[in-house]
Amino acid sequence: MLLLGCIKEVSDYELVISLPNGLSGFVPVTQISDAYSKMLSKQVAQGELLEDLNSLSDMYSPGTLVRCIVTSVEKSADGRRSIKLSIDPKKVNKGLTASALVSGMLLSGIVSSVEDHGYLIDIGVSGTHAFLPRQKAQNYIKAVKRGLDMKIGQNLNCVIVEVKNEGRVVRLSVDRSDVAASLATERQNWTLSNLLPGLVVKARVQKVAPLGIKVSFLSSFTGVVDFMHMDPEKSMNYSPDQVIKACILSIHPTSKVVRLTLRQAFLHPGGSPNQLSNDRMGAVVEESTVKAFYKQFGAVFELDDGTLAFARVIKNLLKTRKSFKPGAFKTGCKHKCRIIDYSLMDEMCIVSLKYQIIEARFLQYQDIHTGDVVQGKVFALKPIGMQVKVTDGIKGLVPSMHLADVILKQPEKKYNIGDEVRCRVLECSPAGKKLILTLKKSLVQSKLPVFSSYEDAKPGLITHGFVVCAREFGCIVKFYNDVKGLVPKNELSSEPISCPDKVFHEGQVVKVMVLKCEPQQERLLLSFRLSSKPAPEDKKECTPKKKHEVKYQIGEMVDVKVLKKKDNGLEVSVLEDEGNVIASIPTVHLSDFVANCKLLWHCLQEGDVLPRVMCLHDKGEHIILSRKSAVISAVQEEQVVRSFSEIQPGMLLTGYVRNVMPFGVFVEFPYGVTGLAPKVSMSDKFVTDTKDHFVVGQTVIAKVMSTDEEKQRVLLNLKLSECSSGDSAAESFALLNQYFKEMKEIRNLLRRRGEPSVARGLCELVPGKELQLVVQDVKEDGSALFSGSCVTGLTVTATRYHLGDKNIVPGEKTKALVLHVDALTSKVYVSLREELLKQ
């Protein structure tokens, strides 16, 4: 279908075209002309910019009328129709042949080559060479191009001045006066197969009806002018046989129905339709008056400034036909409405009377500002992120990094199509219809100032940002509208951090303070140290000494001697202080492994020396020490937080279970910061009873999910799938190695005390060792008890499963493999299964 359209928007890759009757379509960058497409292909192949290739925005501007042909109509994911168009002359002028070309014809052409004396123009007619002499283009270049030369790919309205060699050579003019005065006549021999939109004709009124008028033109053709395209000032004054000027709007390819317009802006080719002032878009009109109502189509309104507007029956008047009351739209009735669009081709505002649209906070991209919090619906999940629909006409992208406070490996498990989400605008570019959003709760809920430009960053201001890069020199933190700054290494923490990339990760939300900003150079210097503390020398001068100074710093390593064993741990003295300082090691802090804690407490005796124990808590009155190697490593490697202000979502922290409640687990970290892992975030398995999964004192690695500054709360995740730093195999082997190291220490302690034969037996029995045993008894539940010279004084048992397929009887000799040794109860668990014995 051939249509006359008006350019509404221009982007790098397409032209958005306003079409008659409030429709819109788009012309992809590949549908301009053959010459332009070849240059695009050449640039892609070479991988570098071509000097002669100009962008669409250099050649096209909103308000320009163009002839288009519909190449396809598709339905998008949200049910909207997408009309794809082309302005390629070979498609638009395909009905024309060289022999049909006559001087005076108005055609559309595209510049295909710039020559010394003029321009080669592609008019899409096979076998015809069209030339535009430079002198015939001078006035146009001065008036329209402001002295700039024409460019390959530029669309022109051309009038044929001369035809030579039966149409094989034509000479053109683009002079504005020639184009504006052009008129299609019978002499030009137009036919229904080559008739073009944009042609101005003299027409005769045949019939006047409420929905429009029927006209005849070029002696043998008939066409229709609908109610939206009658001249508003003469709409009631048309009469049969009246001769009027009209412009062809569209030609249907099969029915050959020709639609025309009588609006003044289209009756002089090369002109532009009237445009709506920017401040009117989105305006709410309290009282708009019904001018006319057309039952099947909609209503025409007169707005408060006298301009006309149109609302379609179903789309913009009411939700459904059933709820529609035509009586409410009699001429003169008044309604509240909102301007939602402007149809350039109809020179009319498009309005809606729907309550939800009138009250809507956002109607177009221009209404959205950086930092706004918006509600939307998930409508697509893609590798680059998640697409969110804010309104019918506004869509945004949440990049993968911004789907949550932590990086989601499987976002489809968290989000479903249709889910309502609350986002914050990171970046909005109305010109390119680009909207970037974040779902990071720490950013969405932040009450701190928004940095949307370098001018916003004043020294001393504190705000939230997110890490985009962590290297040996420090961290680069990004804010809104691509504003970014550097946190140098010495400003990462109050304590030195040797490897920032191990402490901070991409996407991590952080709180920063502005140290220095140079807006013109776009330089921003930041700090994670939010409060400046006085130097130690100043502190000594200003602060009087307390009566009891703190003896040990958290993280300090000491050697201790066991003084006394208590029910909940060990009382020890610090050897460095000649035994004058008394401290305690809770039983749960004797090891990272829960089973080893009780075992070590049982094996250790008064007078035993424990080297390299860490100070965990010291208020001067009561010193708590820890032997948990994972906690000690975290403190020594600076992978800890010293206060609530330092804790950031996404951090991986090593701590220990402080309390197990029905609703979740409380975890404490060195320096006293605590957090809660709710029941849903405790395990990758379904949690029925929290006590089945964790015990008090258990060492854990937790991921920070979110923080609440007002309530000083931290939410954690203890799922193994979320809490790995990346190399889970290396982590597992390191933990296993530590476990065996401690077991070796326990065996050495056992060798030195207890019943000699029992102690020796326990020390020699290690998992994986093969034993020669004698079946002592087979119980009703299927388990069995064993004896043997190597297990004297110990209880040796195998469950029904670990007997395998063997039918054993008391007194029978058999081989068995040690699975586990419980030194506390002197029990040994073994297996008789063949697959284990073979290994």
N, C-alpha and C positions, 0 to 999 in steps of 0.2 A: 504493500500500500504506500502511495506517495503522499507526503504531508508537508505543509509549511510549518516550520518550528522556529523557536526563538531561543538562543543560547541563554541558559539560566545561570550555570556555574561552569567554571573551567578548572580542571585539575591536571596533573602531569599525565594521567593515563586515560582521561575521558572528558567528553563534553556532556553536561547535563542539559537536556533540551526540553523546553516547555512546549507542549503540544495543545491543539485545540481541545475544548471541553474539559479543561482542568487536568489533563493527563501529562505525564512526564516520561521521557525516555532517555537513553544515553547512547552516545557515539564513542565506541572504543578507539584508542589511538591508532589501531590497525585498520580503521575504516574511513580514513581521510582521503587517500589516493594511492595509486600504485607507486608513484615517485617517492612519496613520503614513507611508505612502508618499506621500500627498498633501502632507503637511507637508515631507517631504524634497524633493519636486518644487518646492514653493513657495520653499524656502530656496535651492535651486540657481538658480531663475529670478530671485530678488531679489539673489542674490550676497552676502547678509549673514545672520548667525546669527539664528534665531528664538528668542525667549524660551521659548516653549512646547515646543520640540523638544528632547527629551532624548536623550542618547547611549544605546546599548545597555547600556554598562557601568553607567549610572545606574539602569537598570530590571531588569537580569538579573544573576544571580550563579551561579557554579558550584554544582552540587548540586541545582538545581531541576528537578523532573520536568515535562516538557511533552509534549503530544500533537502528533505530526508526521505529515505525509503526504509520501511520496516523490514528487518532481516529475520527477526524471531521474537516471539512472545513466550516468556517462561514464567512459571510460578515459583517464587522463592520459598525458603523453608517456613517463613511465617505467613504464607498464603497470599502474599502480595504479587501482583503481576509486574514482571520486569520486561520493558519494551526496549529491545536492542535495535539501534538504527545505524544507517550508513549515510555519509554525504559524498561518497565516492561517485564522481560523475559517470563512471562506466555503469553504475547501478541506477543512479537517479535518472540519467538521460538514455537509458537502454532502448526506449521506444523510438529514438531518433535515428535516422540514417543520413548519410552524406547528401543524398538527393533531396531530402526533405528540408535542408537548411536554406533559409531565406533571410535576406537583410531585414533588419528591424526586430528579429526574434530576440527575446530576453532569455538567456541561458545561465545556468550556474557552472562555473569552471574552477579548477584548482591550478595554481602556478606549479608547473612541473620542471621549469628550467629558467634560469636568468641569463639572458644573452646581452651582447653589447648594445644592440639597437632596440631591445624590447624583451618580451617574455613569451615563452612557449606555454600555452594554457591547455590543460587537459579538460576537454568538454565531454569526454566519454563516447564520442562518435567514432566508430571504427573507420579507418581509412582517411580520416580528416586531420589536417594539421592546422591548429588554431594559433594565430600569432597576435599578440598585443603590442603595438608599437609604443615605444617609450613616451612619445609625445602625447599619445592618447591616455597615458596613465599619470601624467604630471599633476593635473589638478587633483586627482584622487590621492596621490601620494602626499601632496601638500596638505590637503584638508583632513584626510583620514589617518594617514600614516605619519603625519607631522614631519615630513621630509625623509623618513626612513625608507629604504628600498623594500620592495616586496620580497617575500620569502617563499621557498618551496614548501607547499602544503597549505598555502593561504587560500581561502575560499573567496570567490569574486562573483558579483553579478555582472554579466557581460552582455552587451548588445552587439549583434552581428552588424558590422558596417558594410562589409563586402564579401561576396562569395565568388570564388574562382574555380575553374576546372571541375564543374559539376559537384561542387561541395568538397573537393579534396583539399582546398586551401581556403581558409576564412580569415578575415581581418576583424579584430574586435575593438570595442571601446569600453572603458569602465568609468568614463567621465560621469560625474554624479548627475548632471543635468540631462545627459542622454538616457541614463538608466531611469531616472525619475519620470521622464516624459514617455517612456516606452509603453505601448499598448498592443495587446494581441488583437490582430484583425483577421477577417476572412481571407485576405490576400496571402497571409502567411501559411495557409492550408494546414492548420492544426487538426489532428484527428484524435479520437478517444484513446488510441493506443499510444500517442506521444504527448498528449496534453500534460502540462506541468503545473504543480502548485506554485503560487507566487506570481502567476500571470495576472495582469490587470485587464479586465474586459469591460465592454459596454453591454449591459444586460437589460432585458425588458421584463417587468413584473408581469407574471401570468396569473398568480393567485395569492391572496393574502389570507393566512390562517393564524389561529392563536399561537401555535408553536413555531411559526416562521412563515417565510414566503417562498413561492416557487418562481423561478426566473428562467428565461431562455437567453442564450448568448451565442455569439459566432454563428448566427443564423440557424444552426441545426441542433445545438446542444441545449439540454435543460439541466438545471441544478437547484439546490436547496440552500436557503439561508436560514439557520435556526435562530431561535429567539435571543440567544446570547450574542449573536453577531450582527444584529440589526443596529443601525446607528441610533444610540440612545436618544438623541435629540429629535429624530424623525420617526421613531418606532411606530407611532400611531398615525403617520401621515402617508404611508405607502398605498398606492392604488393601482389596479390593473392597467397595463400598457404604459406605465411610467418607465422612462429610460433612466437607468442609474449606473453608476460606476461600481464594479465589484472586483474582489480579488479571490482567486481560486485558493482554497485552503487544503482540500484533499481530493484524491481520486481513488475510489475503491477498485481493486484490480479485477474482480469478477463481476460485481453488479454494475460497475462503471458509474455509480452514483457520484456526482460531483457536488461538493459542499463549498460554499463561498462565504465571504464576509463583506459587510458594508461599512465596517469601522474605518474611520478616516486615516488612522496610522498605517493601514495596509494598502491604501489606494495610490501610494507613490512609492514604487520599488526603490529599495535602498534605504528606506526610513526605518525607524525603530518604534515599537509600541511603548506606551506610557508605562513607567515603573512606579512601584510603591515605595514611599519613603521608609527608610530603615526603622524609624521609631514607631511605625504603625504595626509592624509585624509582631504578632502576639498580643496586641492591644485588646482589652475587653471593652466592648461597646454596650453600655447600659441599655440604650434604647435604639434598636434598628427597626425600621418600618418596612413591612412587606409591600413590595411594589407589584409583584405578580407571583402566582403559584401555578406550577405545572405538575399535575398529579403524578405522572410517571417519573418525573425527573427531580424536581426540587423547587426551591423558592428563590426569587431575586429580592434582595433587600436594599434599601437605601440607608447608608450609615450616617452617623452624626455629622460627617464633613461633606455630605452630598454625594460621595462616591457609591458605586453599585457593588454589591457582593452577592455571591451565590452559595447556597447550601444544598447538597444532595439529600434526597429523601431519607434513605437508609443510613448512609454513612455519617451525615452531620446534623440531621434534624432530630431523629430519635433512634433508639436502639433497634427496635423491631417494627415491622409493618403493623402488627397487631395493636401496638400501643400508640400508633400514629393517628392523630385527629386532624383531618384537613380543615375543619372549622377554625382552628387556631391560626390558620395562615391566610385568612381573608385579607384583601387589600386594605392597608391602613393599620393592621394589627401590629403591635410592638413586641419585640423580643430582645432578651439579653443574649449576646453572642460574643465569640472571640475570633479574631482574624488568625487563621492557622496557616494560610499560604496565599500566594498571589499568582494567578495565571496570566503570564505575559501575553499569551496568544488570545486570551479572552478579555484582557485589560480589566479583570475583575478580581476582587479579593475573594478568597474561599473562606467561608466562616463555618463555625460549628456552634450548635445550640446545646450540645451535650454538657451536662453539669460537670462531669469528671474532667472534661477538656478545659472548660472555663476556669475551673479551680486548680488545674494542674500547675505544679511549680515549674516544670520544665516543658517547653514546647519545641524548642529547636536548640541546636548546639550552642548558639550564642547565649542562651539563658544559663548555661552551666559554667561555673567558675572553678578554677583550681582550688582544691581544699574542700569543696562542697561534699557533704555526705548524701549519697543517693540510694534509693531502693531500686532493685532491678530483678529480672528473672533470668535464670540460666537458660540459654537456648542452643548452645553448642559447646562441646569440649574438643579442643584441637591440641596437637603437639606443642604449639607455641603458647597455649593458655586457654582461657575460658571466655566465651563471648556472652555478654550480658545485655539484655534488652531493658533500657531504662524507660523508654516510651515507645510507641509504634514507630516513630521516626528517628529515635536516638538509640544507637547501639554502641557498646564499648567493649574493650578487651582487657581482661585481667591476665597479665603475663604469668607464666608458670611460677616464677619466683614470688609472685604476690598472692598466690592462692591461700596462703595461711602464714602464720608467724614463722613456721618451719617449712622447709621444702617438702612438698608432697610427692612421693614416688608414684602413687596411684590415686590421682585426684578423683577418678570416677567412683571410688569407694566413698568419698566424702560428699560429692555433689551429683545431683541428678538433674536432667533436663526439666525445667519448670520450677525448680527450687527458687524461693525468694531469698535474695542476698542483700546485705547492707554493705555498700562499698564507699570508698573515698576517692575523689578525683585527683589523680596524680598529674594529669596533663590533658588539656582540651584545646584542640585547634579547629575552630568552626570552618575555616576555609577548606581544610582537607578532610572535614568530618572525622577527625581523629579524636578518640576519647580513650585514655588509658586510666584504668582503675586499680585499686588495691583492696584486698580482703584481709590484710594483716590487721588483726584486732587492735594491736598496740597503736597503729596509725589511725585506724577508723575512730577509736575511742579517745585519742589524744586531745587534751584540752590546751596544749601548748601552741604558741604562734606557728603559723604556716609560712614557710619560706618559698614563695613562688617567683621571686626574683632576687638577684644579688643585693638590690637596694634594701630588701626586707631584713637582711642579716646585719643587725647592729651588734657591736661588741658587748658581751655580757649576757646576750639573750640565750635562753635555753630552749631547745626544741627536740622533736623526734625526727630521725632520719633512718636510712637503711644502708647497710654496708654493701658496696658493689665490688670492693677489691681489698684484700688484706695481703700485704707483702712485707718484706723485711724493713721497708722505710716507714710503714705505718698503715693506716686505713683510709680509703676514699669512701666518703659518705655522701649519699644522694638524697635530695629533698624533692620538692615539687617543680614542675616545668623544667626538668633536667638541670636544676641548680645543684652543684656538687662542691664539696670541699675536702681538704686534707686534714687528717688527724695524725701529726707526726708521732714517731715512735715514743718520744719522751712524754707525750700527752695522753698515751693510751691508758695509763694507770698510775697510781701513786707509787707503785712498786715497779721495777724494771720488768719488761716482757721481752724475752729473747726472740721468740718466734710468734709474731702476731697472727700468722695464718693458722696457728694451732688453737688460738684463743677465740678468734673471730672468724665468722664464715659469711659467704655471700648471701644476701637477703636478710641478715640479722638486723632486727630493729634496735636502734641505740639512741640514748639520750646524749645530746652534745651541747657544748657551750661555745659560742662564737668568741674567738680571740681577736681576729682581725679580718676585715673585708675590704677588697678593692673592686668595687662594682664595674668600673670601666675595663679593667683587665680580667674581670670574672675570676678573681682569686679569692679564696675563702679558707681561712685557717681556723681549725676547730680543736676542741679538747674533750676527752671523756672525763676529765677531772673537774667535776661540777662545782666543787667548793675549794677555794685555795686555803691550804693549811699553813700556819706559820712555820718557819724553819726551826729545827731543833735548838739552834743557838738563841733565837728570839724567845722560844718557849721557856728556856732555862732562866732567862732574864725576867720575863714577865710573870711566870707562874711560880708561886711559892711551893716548896717541896711538901709532898703529902707525908703523913706520919708513917704510912706503910706503903712503900713503893712496890710496884708489880715486879716480881722476881724474874719471871720468864715470859718471853714473847711467844705468841701462838706460832707453831711451826718450828720452834727451837728443839733441837735433838739433845737428849740427855741419856746417861747410863744410870740404871737404878738397881737397888738391892731389895729383895722381898723381905718385908718386916713381919707381916702377918697376913694370913688368909682369912677373908671375910666371906659371908654368904653371897654378896653381890660383886666380889672382886678381890683385888690385892691391895694391901697398904704397903707402900714402898718408900725408900729414902733415896734422894738424889745424891749420887756419889761425888759429883763435882763440888757439892756444897758440904762435903765431909759429913754427910748424913744429917745435917741440921734442918733440911727442908723435907717435909713429909708430903707425899702426894698419893693419889690412888689411881689404879687402872681397873675400870669396871670389867667384869668378866667378858661382856660383849665386845670390848675393845682389845682383847688379847689377840684376835685374828680377824681376817676378812671372812673366814669361813666359820659359819655358826657351829658346826660339829667340832671343829678344832678348839673353839673357845672353851668349852666345858672340859675338853681333854687336857688342854694346857693348864687350866686352873687345877685340875686333879693331879697333874704330874709335878707342877711347880711346888717347891717347899721353901720354908723360911731360910734365908741366906743365899738363895739362888740369885745370880746377877743377870739382868736383862739389858743387853746393849741397845743403843739407838732407839729409844722410845721418844715419841713426839709430844710436846706440850699442846694440848687441845683447848684447855680452858684455864685461865688463871686470873682470878680477881684479887689475889693477894692473900685470901683466907683459905681457899680450897683449890688445889691444883689437880686437874684431871689430865691424865696421860693416855696415849693410844699407841697400840702396836699394829694397827690396821695398815698394811703396806700400801694399799690402793689410796687411802686417804693421805698418807704421808707423801706419796709420789705426787698427788694432785697439788698439795701445798707447796712442795719444793719446785714444781714446774709452773707455779703461778696460775694454775687452772682452777682458781677459786674466786669467790666474791667476798669482799670484806664488809659490805653493808648492802642494804636493800637498794640504794640508788645505783649500785654497780650491776645489779642483776638485770639481764636482758633476755627477752624471748629467743629461743633457739639455742641457748647455751647448754652444753653438756657438763654437768657437775657431779663430782663424786661425793657421796654422803652416806648416812646410815639411818636406818629406820628408828624413829623416836617413839612412835606409837602406832598401833594397828587398830583402826576403828571399823565398824560395820560399813561406813560410807567411803572409806579410803584409808590411805597410809600417809602419816606425817613423816617427812624426811628432814633431818637436820644436817647442815653442812658446817665445815670448819668456820670459825668466826661467828657462829651463832645464828646465821640466817636459816629459817625453816620454810618449808613449803608443803603443799598437800597434793598428793596424787589421787584424784577421785577414782572410784571403783571402775569406771569405764576406761580409765587410762592406766590401770595397774598391770595388765597382762594381755598378751596376744590371744590367750585362751579366755573362754567365758568364765567370769568370776561369780561364783555363788556365795562362798564364804571367804572374806578377805584373809582370815587367819590361816587358810589352807595355802596361801601364796607367799606370805611374808611373816617374819618374826622380828621382835624388837632387837635392835642392834645389828641386824643384817646390813652388810655393805651393799650399796646400790649405786648405779650410774643413772642419773635422772636428766631428762630434757625439760628445760623451762618452756612452758606453753604460753603463759601470760602472767602479767603482774597487775595488781590493783594498788596504785599509790596511796589512795585515800585510806583504804583498809589495811594497807601494808601486807597484802596477801600475795602468795606466789602459787600458781597452779603448775603441777608437774606431770610428766608422762614417764612411766616406768616400763613401757612395752619394749621388749628386746629389739623388735624390728625398727624402733624409732631411736634407740639409744646407742647405736653403734657409731663410732667415729669414722667408719669406712672399712677398715681392715679387720673384720670380725674374727677371721681365722687367727691372726696374730694376737688379738686380744685374748681369745680363748686359750691359746697355748701359753701366754704369759701368766694367766690366772692358774692354769693347771700346773705350771712349773712352780709357782709360788706355793700351791697346795702341797706338792710333793716335797718341797723344801721344808715346809713346816712339819710334815709327817716324819721326815728324817730327824728333825730336831726332837720331836716327841719320842721317837724310838730311842734316841740317845738318852733322853731323860728316863725312859722306862728301864733301860739297861742298868742304870745306876741305883734303882730302888725297886721295891716290891718283891714278891716271891720270885726267887731266881729262875726257876723252871718256867713259870707262867710269863714272866717278863721277857725271858729269852725267846719263848715261843711266839709272843706277840711281835717282837722285833724282827724276827725272821720271816714272818708271814706278810707278804706284800701282794697286792692284787696282781693276778696273772700267774702266780706260782702254782705248779702242779704238785698234788699231794697223793700219797698212797693211804687210803682210809679203809676202815671196817664199818659196815652198816651196823648201827646199834639198835635202832628202832624205826619203824614206819608208822606214822600217826594217821588218825582217821581223816584228817584234812588233806592227806597225800604228801605232806612234807616228811623229811627223814632226818634222824640224828646220826652222827658219825663219831668214831673215836680213832685214835692212832697215836703212835709214839711221838709224832711231831706236834701233836696238839694236846698234850697232857694238861689237864686243868682248865681246858677251854671248852666252850659249847660250840660245836660245829653243826650247822644245819643247812639244808637245801629245800627250797620250796618245791611244790609239785611241778611247776613249770620247769624248774632247773634240773629235775630228774630225767627230763626228756622222755624217750620211749622205753626206758629201761624199767623192767619189773624186778626190783631188788628185794632181797629178804634179809633179815637180821643175820649177822655173821659173815655175810658175803664181802669179799674184798673188791675194791673199786678205785678207779682214778677219779680225781676231782680237781677243779680249778678254783683258786681263791678269787672271790668277787669283791669282798669288802671285809675289813677287820674293824670291829667296834671295840676299841681298847678300854672304854669305860665299863662296858658290861662283860668284857672278855668273850665276846661272841664272834664267830667267824662264819661268813656266808659263802657257800661254795656252789658250783654248778657241775653237773654230770653230762651236760649236753655235748654231743659229738662235735658239732660245728665249732664250739669254743675250744674243746680239747685239741682239735686238729691244728688250730691256730697257735 
